[in-house]
Amino acid sequence: MAFVDLDEVKPGMVLKSDVATSKGHLLLIAGTELSTKHLRILKGRDITIVDIIGADDLYDTEDTTVAQILPIEATAPITELFANTDTAHPFMKELMRLCKKRAQENQPRHGNHGG
């Protein structure tokens, strides 16, 4: 299971699991091929992530690229934040990956001193 940020979801992608509101009202069922209208409805209901068929291959990878780019001191605080969670759970694993990705994006760029 890989959760994809709704901003990255494109029309034509297919839901792997049902989507419900925070109150448990079913919005879309698993197997729905998403349209532009579906995406607009989900955004209007404050849905931020969805489970997409095939996203495991795209998003559920080990963070080797992030680990290779980020120094250990940059990932240590993130790892510490997740110390008391089940990082094997798909949602927590994806949340940790996104945190590391954000940390990577916020790292200062070396070699760009201007000129």
HELIX and SHEET records of a PDB file:
HELIX    1   1 LEU A    6  GLU A    8  5                                   3    
HELIX    2   2 THR A   36  GLY A   44  1                                   9    
HELIX    3   3 ALA A   55  TYR A   59  1                                   5    
HELIX    4   4 THR A   64  ILE A   69  1                                   6    
HELIX    5   5 ILE A   72  LEU A   81  1                                  10    
HELIX    6   6 PRO A   90  GLU A  105  1                                  16    
SHEET    1   A 2 PHE A   3  ASP A   5  0                                        
SHEET    2   A 2 ILE A  49  ASP A  51 -1                                        
SHEET    1   B 2 VAL A  19  ALA A  20  0                                        
SHEET    2   B 2 LEU A  26  LEU A  28 -1                                        
END                                                                             
